Amino acid sequence: MKTTNPLSQSHKILFLNTLAFTVCFACWTLNGVLVTFLVDNGIFHWSVVQVGWLLGIPILTGSVMRLPIGILTDKFGGKYVFSLLLLLSSIPLFLLPYADSFFMFAVLSFFFGMVGTSFAVGIGYTSIWYPKEWQGRALGIFGMGNAGAAITTFLAPSLLNHFSTEDPQNGWKILPVIYAVALVIIGIAFLIFATNKKLENNTKTVSQMLQSLKSARVWRFGAYYFLVFGCFVAYSQWLLPNFMNVYQTSLVMGGLFATLFSLPSGVIRAFGGYLSDKFGARKVMYWVLSSSVVLSALLMIPKMEITTTGPGVLATKKGTVTSVSNENIKVGNTDFAIAQKNENENENENENAIFPTKTSWQQVVVQQNQTVKKKELLAKGITVIKFDANMWVFLILVILIGISWGIGKAAVYKHIPEYFPTEVGVVGGMVGMIGGLGGFFGPIIFGYLLTSTGIWSSSWIFILVFSIICLIWMHYTITKMMNEKQPNLSKLIDTQ
């Protein structure tokens, strides 16, 4: 008798979920490329504020609607919710070529931003197909769909340029139609090949399902996800102007560097799920939050040049200055050498330096025939400390923190089916909503910090502070749980 591997059906559903989420995430980030192209080519004359809203509206919609979509997934099953979401979200994309004003573009962006809720559907639909020991890996593989953002970053600019070669004014209209067709194809495939499954004996009302949101644990998971996902989305947009302003890179190179941040972070998510299954999500989150603290502390050091007072030259005794030159001061019969500024210093070597460089020299402050007292200053010291924040070191650190956050994304969602096995859609939707709001508010916060401080790296100060808060919150909660459940053990540890 032939036996069927129970995981084979689960793997098929996982494949469909991941494919659908990848396409949805690519659509969710479409405006980042499309709106920039339309403004740069003078097709629409939108202000900076209007462009900001068009970039943020789909992110906002896909974030705040994750909770109700998660509830629907728990109630009716992922097959029909996901299929309907894909098919309905294609309609505004089909209509986007007819948009001829900011208002119409904003309204259609609002509706196709619903594809961002696909994460809440996929989390609930995927987790129900897998046993506990497999859920971390499964959810991590599903989360690899974040790489859809990198697909848009790579392909959309080239497609827009190609379509606009013969028709510069209207060529762009083909792109949203291609994305819409992709949604329709995946939606139909979902209806044909997916098998619906929902929680057994789930007779809870909506108000009963929402009771889990009163748990502080949900909001703690949301705070983690605000960091590892929300700030990831925010930096996917923020890094491009950062590289162009700080390191004077071209648009293409800056975009490539931003992709090097986002692509590994999405792909590594599956590995984060494996680590969460093997070592436990809590231990993985300790490493993720700790690495976020360390890396953001390094990234917050700005590219700067500091001029400060250095070692000067003091008179060793009372006397009269008999000779003054740039290299030497003579007081009575005593000579004092003056350190000179090196005008021939190789600027290119300094710019490529990994560590801060220091230059010191001295400047004469006395005149010939001047009477000086003992310990009086003859030449003041000047020291310039220059830190160029080497671009390649900065890029490596950015990639590393992106990888850390990618692992953290999987670890956060590994917690949810363990603590809320019957409310995965609701809790997953809420946590996803909080994280998505991080992607919307992140650039706004970064912009205010940049305006108030004038320093691009000020955004990393925010990340550092928020990472520390999350780490302390998690450690405090775990310590409190240990003290409550194992008081004798905690007393024993305290005495060692």
N, C-alpha and C positions, 0 to 999 in steps of 0.2 A: 504493500500500500504506500502510495507516494505521500510524503509529508510536505507541508508548505511552511516555509520559513515565515514566522509571524512578522519579521522585520522587513520582508520584501515589499509588502503593501505600504508599510510605513515609509520606506525609502522612496517609493514612487511619489507619495504625497509630499515628502520633504523636497524632492526634486522640483515638483510643480510649484510648491510654495516659494522656494528659493528663486526659481526662474521668474515667477510673477513679481516677487519683491524687488528683484534686480531691475526689471523694466519699470516698475512703479517708482523706484528711487531715482532712476534716470529721468523720468518725467517730472518728478518732484523738484529737481534741481535745474530744469530746462531754462527757466527765466534768467538764471545767472549768466548764461551765455547769450540767449536770444535777445534779452533787453539791452545788454551791453552792445551787441552787434547793431541793433536798430538805432541806438543813439549815436554810436561812433560813426555810422554811415549816413547820418542825417535823415533817416527815413521817418523818425519821430523826434520831435524836439522837446523831450521831457527834461525837467529840472533834476538836480541831484536828489532832492527830496522825493520826487515822484519815482525816480529809479529805485530809491531805497525801499519805497512801499511796494513796488512791483516785485522786487527781490524777496521781500519779507512776507507778502500775503500768502503765497502757497505754503510756506513753512508754518505760518500761524494756523492756517486752516487744517493742515495735516497733523498739527499738534493737538489743538483743542478738541478735535473730533475723534481722537483716538479712544477716549473713554466710552462714548456711546457706541462706537463701532465694536469695541471689545465686549460690551454687554450683549450686543446682537450676536456676536460670535459664540459666546457661551450659551445663548438662548436657542439659536437656530442651527448652529454648526458652521464651520468655515467654508465649505464648498459653495453654498449659495450666497453667503455674504461676500466672499472674495470675488466670485464670478460677477455678481451685480455691481460691485465696486469698480471692477475693471471696465465693464461695458459702459456704465454711466459716466465714468471719468473720461472716457474717450470722446464724449459728445462736445464738451467745451474745447477740446483740442482740435476737433474737426471745425469748430466755429471760429477759432483764433485767427485764421487768415482773413476773416471779415472784420476784425476789430480795426477801427479807424480813429479811436480816441483813447485817452488815458483811462477814462471811466469804463469803457467797454473791455479794455485789456485787463483792468483790475478785477472786474466782475468775473470774467472767464478764468483768470488766474486763481480767484477764490475757489471756483468749482473744481478745476482740475487739480488744485492743491489737495483734494480729498485722497489722491493716491498715496499721500503720506500716511494715511491711516492704515495702509496695508500691513504695517509692522504689527499693529495690535491684532489684526486678523490672523496673521501668520504665526504669531507667538502662541495664541490660544489653540489654533488648529494643529500646529506641529506638536506641541507638548502632549496633547491628548493621545497621540499615536505611539508614544514611546514610554518604556518603563523608566523608573527613576534613575537607574544607572546610565541611561543613554541620553537623558534630556539635555545635559550640558553640551554634549557634542552636537546633538540635533539642532538645538537652538543656536549654537555657534555657527554651524554650517548655514542655517537659514539667514542669520545676520550678515553673512558674507554678501548679501544683496546690496549692502551699503556701497559696494564697488560700482554700483550703477552710476553714482555721481562721477566717478573717474571715467566711465564710458562716455558720458555726456561731455566732460571736459576735453577728452581726446577727439571724439568724432564730430560733435556738433559744429565747432568752428570751421573745420575743413568742409563739411557738408554745406554750411551756409555760404562759404566762399565759392564753392562749386556751383551751387544753384543760382547764385547772384551774378555769375559771369555773363550770361546772356540777358538777364533781366535784373539789373541792380535794384530796382524798386520793389519788385514783387517776388523775386526768387526765394526769399526767406520763408514764404508761405508753405512751401513743400515740407519743411522740417516738422512743424507740429502735426501735419497730416500723417507723416511716417510714424511718429510716436503714437498717434491715435490708432493707426492700423495695428501696431504692435500690441496695444492694450486689447483690442478686439480679438486678435488671434489667440492671445493667452487666455482671455476670458472664455472664449468658446472651448478651448482645450481643457480648461478647468471643468466646465460643465460636462464634457464628454468623458474625461479620464479620471477625475477625482471621485472619491467616495466620501459621502458625508458622514460625519461622526461628531457627536456632542456628548456632553457629560450625561451619564445615566442618572435617571431619577432626579433630574434638575428641575424641580418645581418651584424654585425660589422666585419671588416677585422681584421687580427691579429695585424696590426700596430695600429688600432683604439683601440683594446682591451688593448694594452700595454700602452696607454696614461695614464691610471690610476696610473701607476707605477711612474709617475712624481710627484705625490702627496706626500708631506712630511709626511702625516698621515700614508701612507703605511710603510714608513721606521721607523716611531715611533712605530707602531704596531710590526714591525719586531724586533726592539730593545727589546720590552717587551718579545717577544717570544724567542729571543736569551737567555734571562735570565731564563724564567720559563720552557721552553722546552729544549733548547740547553744545559744549565747548568745541567738540570735534567739528560739528557742522558750522559753527561760527568761524573757526579758524580756516575751514575750507574756503571761505569767502574772504577772510581778513588777511591771509598770508600773501595774496597777490599784490595788493597795494603796499603791504609791509616790505616785501622784497624790492618793489619798484622804487619806493621812497628812500629806504635805508641803504640799499646796495646798488641802486640805479640799474637794475636789470631791465631787460626788454620785456614787453608784454608776454611774448612767447616763452622766454626763459622763466619768468616769474610764474606763469601758468604751469610749466613743467615742474618747478619746485613745489608748487602747491599740490600737484598731483602726486608727487613723491611722498607727501604727507598723508593724503587721503587714501590712496590705493592700498598700501600695506596695512593700514589701520582696519580697512574693511576685510581684507583677505585673512588677516591673522585672527579674526574673530572665531573661526572654527577651532583653531588651536587653543584659544582661550576657553572654549567649551570643553575641550579634552582635558585641559589642566584643572578645570573646575570639577569635572567628574572624578579625576584621579586624586587630587589633593584637597578638594573641598573649596567651595566658592568663597568662604570666609578667609581662608589663608591666601587665596589668589588676590582678593580685594586688599588685603594688607600690603602685599607687594605692589599692587597697582597704585594705591594711594600714596605709599611711601615713595615710589619712583616718581610720581607726579609732583610731589613736594620737592624732591631733589632736582629734577630736571627743570621745573619752572623757576626754581631759585637761580639756576645757572642762566636760564634764558632771560630773566628779568634784568640782568646787568646790561645797560644800554651801551651802544656805540658812543664813546665820549672822549673828551679831552679836558683834563683838569689842570689848571695852573695854580700852583700853591707856593708858599714860601719855603725855600730850601736852606741848606747850610750856608751861612754868610761868613764874612771875615771881620774879626774884632781886633782892635788895637790891644797889644799886650802891655803897653805902658803909655803914660802921658808923654805927649810930644807934639812936634809940628810936622805936617805933611810936606816933605821936600820934593817929592816927585810923584806924578800921577800919569798912568797910561792904561790902556785896556787890558794889558797883561800883568801890570805890576803897580803896587803902591809902596812908597818908601816913607816911613815915619822915623825921622832922625836917621840913624844908620841901619834901621831894620827894614828888610824887604818882605813884602807880602804878595805872594803869587795870586793872580785872579784867574779863576776858571772861565774858559771861553765857550760860547755857544758854538756847536758844530753845525755850520751852515751847509756842509756838504753831505748831510745825513741822507741816506737812501730812503726816499719816501715809499718807494714800491715795496721794499723789504718790510717797512713798518706796517703797511697796509695788509700784508700777508701774515703778520705775526699772530700767533695763537694766544700768547699771553700779553698782558699789558707791558708797554715799553716806557722807560723813564729817561728823560733828558734833563740835566742840571747844568746851570752856569751861574756866574755871579756878575753883578752890575755895580760899578763904582758909585758911591754916594757922597764922597768928599772931594774937596778941591785943594789945589796946591796952596801952600802957606797957611792952611787951616790948622788951628790948634785942636787936638783931640785929647780926650780923657782916656784913661785905662778902661778897657771893655767897651769903648764906643764903636759903633758899627762903621766900618770902612767900605764894605761892599755887601750889598744884600744878595741873598741866595734866591734863585728862581728855579723851580722844578716843574716840569710838565710831564704828567702821566697820561699816556694816550692808550686807549683800548679800542681797537678797531672791530671787535666782535666778529672775528673772521667768519666770512659768509659760509664756508664749507663746514666749519664747526657748528655754526648756528643751524645749518640745514640738517646735519646729523642729529643734533639734539632734538630738533623738531620732528624728525622721522621717528626717533626713539620714543618721544612722548606720545606720538600718534599710535605707535604699536602698543604701548602700555595701555592707552585708552581703549584700543581695539580689544585687547584681552579683557579689560574691565567691563566692556559692554556685555560680553558673554557671561561673565561672572555674576553681574547684577541679575540677569534674567534666569540664571541657574537657581537663585534663591526663591523665585516666585512660586514655581510649582511645588517646592518643598514646604513652604510656609502657607501657601494658599492654593491647595490642590484643586479645590472646587470653584475657585474664582480667578483662574489664570487670565481669562480675557479681560475681566474688569480691572484687576490689579495691574496686569500688564499694560492695559490701555492707559491707566492713570500714570504709571511710572513713565511710559512712553510719552505721554502728554507733557509731563514736567520736563523730560529730557528735550523734547521738541521745542518747548518754550525757551530752553537755553540757546537753541540755534537761532531763535528769533530775537531774543533780547541781548544775546552775546555781542553782536556787532554794535548794537546801540550803546551798551555799557563801555565797550572798547573805544567807541568814538568819543564819548564824554570824557573818558580818562585821557585820551590823546589830546583833546582840546584843553583840558584843565592843566595837564602836566607838560605838554609839548614833547613827550617822550613816547616813542612807538612801543617800547618794551613795557610800558605801564600796564598793558593788558596781561602780561605774565605775572605782574604783582597780584592782580585779581585772581588769577589761576592759583598762585601760591597760597594766598589766604584761604580760598575756597577749598583747596586740597587739604590744608591743615585742619579746617573745620570738619570736613568729612572724616578724616582719619581719627581725630579726637572723638567725634560723635560715635563712630563705630567701636573704637577701643573702650570708651566709657560704657556703652551698651553691653558689650561682651563681658567686660569685667563685672558689671552689675548682675548679669545673668549667672555668671559663675559663682558669685558670692551668695546668690539666692538659692541656687540648686545644689551647690557643694560648699556649704559654709565651713565644714571641717577642713576640707582641702585648702580653702583660701586662707584659713588661720594657719595651717601648716606652712603654706608658701610664705606667709608674712614673717614667720619666725626663722626662715632659712637665710 
